Amino acid sequence: MDVFIKAVDLGSFAAAAAALDLSGPMVGKHVRFLEERLGMRLLNRTTRRQSLTEFGRAYYERCRIVLAEAKAADALAADQLSEPRGKLRVTMPAHFGRHCVTPILLELARRHPTLELDLSLSDRFADLVEDGFDLAIRTGTLDDRAGIIARRVARQRMVVCASPSYIAKFGQPLQLEDIAGHQAIVYRRLGQGLQPWLFPRDDGSVAGIAPVGRLRLDDLDAIADAATDGMGLAWLPYWLVRERVEAGALMRLLPDQRDYLYDCHALWLQTPHLPLKVRLAVDALAARLPKMMS
């Protein structure tokens, strides 16, 4: 059933084989075994594509329920042993994941030798169900999706900064309106528009500013490097630039403006029984990430 579901979710036997570390012919054998045992065809396959039969669609939905219940039952046994076991699959943004999330999960794995980590660091929004992840880390605003549980685990303090050499040459912005007169180094995620810089107002609303900049990068470290080199203003998490600010390589600007707090959430599928490995990972992130963000 697991092989059949993976073949449907990924769209081909070859993709399922790669995901499950099996050979392509072995995936085919699993599916044919199911069809022979059931006496019904599950998939229509040609050299170019595959599609579920009407019965295959109904069987696929039932299989997903059966496997979810089986995993929940296994999780109950693991909890009784009070030790997280098996593979924990986590997807997270590349930069935030590399610098903040991964060290915490590695420490968790060091404390629990029976826990396996399968970490994906990518700014692509993976799907918990289709991509088979136990946990997703997201920053920013969340979509309201049924069947997904979210817990805020940290808040990133966003600051505007620039190098002393830039300020000496172009002057220092003193209020939000001054940003429009400066060059900015802008973060741009692949496939999305430019991200506005956000600032809380006294009335509780949020002001969004689209700064002018000829430099657009999709890596926060590279933005910090460019700002340090005097290429313009940057809007970055304070934890990322703290050492540069303390060393004098960057200056925090707009001292009278409150910092925007960028939420970081852990997301998982709603389930009758949350596996111990997921609960411990979320608790560890909620305990340690806020200290890194201050």
C-alpha positions, -999 to +999 in steps of 0.1 A: +000+000+000+028+024+009+045+018-025+012+022-043+005+055-026+040+069-033+037+059-070+004+078-072+016+109-053+049+112-073+033+104-106+056+075-117+071+042-107+106+057-112+100+086-089+085+063-063+115+040-066+139+068-060+120+080-029+117+046-014+152+034-023+138+006-045+143-004-081+117+006-107+107-031-114+102-037-077+077-008-075+059-024-104+058-058-087+043-042-055+015-026-075+008-057-096+007-078-064-020-055-051-040-057-084-037-095-085-048-099-049-077-075-053-087-088-087-090-052-099-069-028-119-056+002-099-036+021-125-039+027-162-003+030-175+011+040-209+047+047-219+041+084-212+017+087-182-002+068-156-037+075-141-058+059-115-088+038-124-121+047-108-116+018-083-080+028-079-090+063-068-113+049-041-087+023-030-060+050-028-081+071-004-087+042+019-051+032+018-040+066+030-064+063+060-051+028+068-015+038+067-021+069+088-037+047+115-009+022+113+017+049+118-003+063+147-003+028+162+034+025+158+039+059+174+020+047+205+045+019+209+074+042+205+060+066+231+057+037+256+095+033+253+099+071+260+125+073+232+119+089+198+126+064+171+126+062+133+129+089+106+119+125+113+114+143+079+116+181+082+113+208+055+125+243+063+136+276+046+172+272+034+189+301+053+168+300+085+170+263+086+208+261+081+217+287+107+189+282+133+168+250+130+194+224+119+217+229+149+188+223+173+177+192+155+212+178+154+215+183+191+182+164+195+196+136+174+228+135+195+206+130+226+185+103+210+206+077+190+175+059+177+162+090+160+170+095+123+169+129+106+159+136+070+162+174+065+153+194+034+166+230+033+148+248+005+127+279+001+102+259-020+070+254+000+068+216+003+034+199+009+033+179+042+010+152+027+023+149-009+060+152+000+057+130+031+072+154+057+065+150+094+072+187+102+075+219+083+091+252+095+076+283+080+084+320+084+060+348+078+022+347+073+006+313+071-023+301+048-053+288+067-054+251+057-076+224+071-059+195+088-027+214+096-017+223+131+007+253+136+026+264+166+047+296+168+082+287+179+100+321+175+097+357+163+125+372+142+133+409+150+137+426+116+160+457+115+171+482+088+209+484+087+237+498+065+275+501+066+292+532+081+308+538+047+273+540+030+260+563+057+290+586+053+285+588+016+247+590+013+235+601+048+214+584+074+176+578+071+159+591+102+123+580+095+104+556+072+098+582+045+135+587+041+140+551+028+126+560-006+156+583-011+181+554-006+194+524-025+182+491-010+194+455-012+162+435-016+153+399-009+135+382-037+124+346-035+123+326-068+089+327-084+076+354-061+075+392-062+097+415-042+091+413-004+081+446+012+098+458+043+073+458+072+071+482+101+045+483+130+025+515+135+014+528+169-023+520+160-015+483+156-014+482+118+016+474+097+032+497+071+046+480+041+074+498+021+087+486-013+122+501-013+140+510-045+170+488-052+191+476-082+203+446-062+179+417-057+192+385-040+176+353-027+202+347+000+202+366+033+239+361+039+246+376+005+224+406+013+243+411+046+276+409+028+264+435+002+252+458+029+286+455+047+303+464+015+283+497+014+259+488-014+228+501+003+202+496+031+191+461+041+162+448+061+174+417+079+168+395+110+188+410+139+202+375+148+218+374+114+236+408+116+241+410+154+279+402+153+284+427+124+265+454+143+285+448+175+318+449+155+308+481+139+306+467+103+269+475+101+248+502+118+212+497+130+191+525+116+157+542+125+162+540+162+128+555+170+110+529+148+098+497+165+111+465+149+088+442+130+085+407+145+085+380+118+068+349+130+083+314+127+059+284+129+062+247+131+035+229+112+024+193+112-006+172+101-035+170+125-035+134+138-052+116+168-018+108+182+012+131+177+044+110+174+069+115+201+097+124+177+076+153+163+065+166+197+101+166+210+114+184+179+087+211+182+093+215+220+131+218+214+126+245+187+101+264+209+126+263+238+158+273+220+148+294+190+136+325+209+169+327+227+187+328+193+164+355+180+169+381+208 
